[in-house]
Amino acid sequence: MYQLEVKRWLVHHRFPPSDGWKVRVHVDPMERANGGQHPPDKRSRAEAAETALLEMGASVGLHPDLGPADIVAEHSLHGMVVIEVEGQSSRQPEQAMYSALGQLVLAMIGAKRRFVLALPDEARWEAQALKIPPFVRNRLSLSCVLVSPDRVRDA
């Protein structure tokens, strides 16, 4: 599952704007299959995922305070959740996860928020998420979730 598809299904299952979530999604050119080399189906799948996000009521662009965070979901009762998302790419899952964790740590400076690392619901991604010890997750207010078109589950 490509990164933009993970974003689509995560918003659909956990942060639907129809339930009062204000969702801003950052989409970079590589997610849209612009620039570089991409599998033949990536562009059409990315377009479908982005269209679905917009139809749900999410906005696409940089967050005014957090810049290019993959997803920032805000709710009057549930607060702010900052999410970094990984998906199928040319990088190894371990490298992608470490990069996402670094981005989340930088977003943690100076604010009380919840943080989520969202990964495709596949065994290789789950193995990466399980490397993060529970005490680290608790200390950082970090959740790890596995995303598929059918569900989002905790890792």
Buried (B, 14 or more C-beta within 10 A) or exposed (E): BBBBBBBBBBBBBBBBBEEEBBBBBBBEEBBBBEEEEBEEEBBEBBEEBBEBBEEBEBEEEEBEEBEEBBBBBBBEEEEBBBBBBBBBBEEEBEEBBBEBBEBBEEBBEEEEBBBBBBBBBBEEBBEBBEEBEEEEBEEBBBBBBBBBEEEBEEB
